[in-house]
Amino acid sequence: MPLTGRDAEPRHAGGPAPGRLMQIGEAAERVGLSIRTIRHYEQVGLIVPSARTDGGFRLYTEPDLDRLGVVKRMKPLGFTLDEMRDLLGILDALRAADVDERPALLDRLAMFHTLATTRVDALREQLATAEGFADTLRQRIDKHTPQD
């Protein structure tokens, strides 16, 4: 699968893409997302394959999978596409940031950490409520089930 000249270099700010290239099916399997979801994330600008074959097949690298992993972990916490884009931009910028740029980027990253922690706490509360409801139903089943 030769790479097209214009697509042989990565298109996101992470620098050259080290390692082997994999097609979308393998990338989807490795990250635990559907092919359709990965294509959607490309359409909305969250992830861009590092390369394409002459035939147009998307090719992904480990750094691409890392980006997909970040998005996958943000989704259940209710982050919007814009927030996901922003965080990915911060992570990309941190890799190339000079000493003067780092503090502002780290402040923005800390904001995302705070948001994530708050959302995790809210999910824990929801889970506790759901577990309590399931326990109540189990108790009612047990109460109305004849004992031998």
C-alpha positions in Angstrom: 0.0 0.0 0.0 2.0 3.0 -1.2 1.4 6.3 0.5 0.3 9.3 -1.6 2.9 12.0 -1.5 0.7 14.7 0.1 -0.7 12.2 2.6 2.6 10.6 3.7 3.0 13.1 6.5 0.7 13.4 9.5 -1.8 16.2 9.4 -2.1 16.9 13.1 0.3 18.8 15.2 1.9 15.8 16.8 4.9 15.7 14.5 6.1 12.7 12.4 4.1 9.6 13.0 6.4 6.8 14.3 5.7 3.1 13.9 3.7 1.1 11.6 0.5 2.1 9.8 -2.7 0.3 10.3 -6.0 0.4 8.4 -9.2 1.7 10.0 -10.5 -1.8 10.9 -7.5 -2.7 13.0 -7.5 0.8 14.5 -11.2 0.4 15.4 -10.5 -3.0 17.0 -7.5 -1.8 19.0 -9.3 1.2 20.4 -12.7 -0.4 20.9 -14.6 2.0 18.6 -16.6 1.2 15.5 -15.3 2.1 12.1 -18.4 4.3 11.7 -17.5 6.2 14.9 -13.9 6.8 13.8 -15.1 8.1 10.4 -17.5 10.4 12.2 -14.7 11.7 14.4 -12.7 12.4 11.2 -15.6 14.3 9.7 -16.0 16.5 12.7 -12.2 17.2 12.9 -11.2 15.3 16.0 -8.9 12.8 14.4 -7.2 12.8 11.0 -5.5 9.6 9.7 -1.7 10.1 9.5 -1.7 8.8 5.9 -3.7 7.3 3.1 -2.9 4.7 0.5 -3.0 5.5 -3.2 -6.4 3.9 -3.1 -7.6 6.3 -0.4 -7.6 3.9 2.5 -7.1 5.6 5.9 -3.9 4.7 7.7 -3.4 5.2 11.4 -0.4 5.2 13.8 -0.1 4.7 17.5 -0.3 8.5 18.2 -3.6 8.5 16.2 -4.9 5.7 18.4 -3.8 7.7 21.5 -5.9 10.6 20.2 -8.9 8.3 19.6 -8.4 6.9 23.2 -8.6 10.4 24.6 -11.9 11.1 22.7 -13.3 7.7 23.8 -12.6 8.5 27.4 -14.1 12.0 27.2 -17.4 10.9 25.6 -18.9 9.2 28.7 -18.1 12.3 30.7 -20.3 14.4 28.5 -17.7 16.5 26.9 -18.8 18.3 23.7 -17.0 17.9 20.4 -15.7 21.5 20.8 -14.3 20.6 24.2 -12.7 17.4 22.8 -11.1 19.5 20.0 -9.9 22.0 22.5 -8.3 19.3 24.8 -6.6 17.6 21.8 -5.3 21.0 20.7 -3.8 21.6 24.2 -2.2 18.1 24.2 -0.7 18.7 20.8 0.5 22.2 21.7 2.1 20.9 24.9 4.3 18.6 22.9 5.8 21.5 21.0 5.5 24.3 23.5 8.4 26.3 24.6 9.0 27.3 28.3 7.0 30.5 28.0 3.9 28.8 26.5 3.8 25.8 28.9 2.2 27.5 32.0 -0.9 28.7 30.1 -1.3 25.3 28.4 -1.0 23.6 31.8 -3.6 25.9 33.3 -6.0 25.0 30.5 -5.2 21.3 31.0 -5.8 21.6 34.7 -9.3 23.1 33.9 -10.1 19.9 31.9 -8.9 17.8 34.9 -11.2 19.7 37.2 -14.1 19.3 34.8 -13.4 15.6 34.4 -13.2 15.1 38.1 -16.5 16.9 38.7 -18.2 14.8 36.0 -16.7 11.5 37.5 -18.1 12.5 40.9 -21.6 13.1 39.4 -21.4 9.8 37.6 -20.5 8.1 40.9 -23.6 9.7 42.5 -25.8 8.5 39.6 -24.3 5.0 39.9 -25.0 4.9 43.7 -28.6 5.9 43.0 -29.0 3.2 40.3 -27.4 0.6 42.6 -29.8 1.5 45.4 -32.7 1.2 43.0 -31.5 -2.2 41.8 -31.1 -3.4 45.4 -34.6 -2.2 46.2 -36.0 -4.3 43.3 -33.9 -7.3 44.4 -35.4 -7.0 47.9 -38.9 -6.9 46.5 -38.3 -10.0 44.4 -36.9 -11.8 47.4 -39.8 -10.7 49.6 -42.4 -12.1 47.1 -40.5 -15.2 46.1 -41.7 -18.3 48.0 -39.1 -20.0 50.1 -38.8 -23.8 50.0 
